[in-house]
Amino acid sequence: MEDAILTQEELKSISGYKTSARIAVWLKANRIPFLTNGRGRPLVSRLVVRAALGENLVTSAPTPLRSINLDQLNKVTRR
């Protein structure tokens, strides 16, 4: 399973910058939210980056193929 946080190398590749400070400036300019660790390095969620790239991340529950018709059930049990 892949890590939920992008690696420093991945951030360098995406932003085109090598230093943490420049990567942070790029993230801010592109409105990508991030946190910084104790060393000042940006921590960015993979899901946030995927959403920023336009990927649709909506995961809704599948619609049931069949369901119980409670009105009909009540009619049958009242007879």
Summary of the structure (lengths in Angstrom):
residues: 79
radius of gyration: 23.1
end to end distance: 55.6
largest distance: 76.3
contacts: 141
relative contact order: 0.14
helix: 43%
strand: 8%
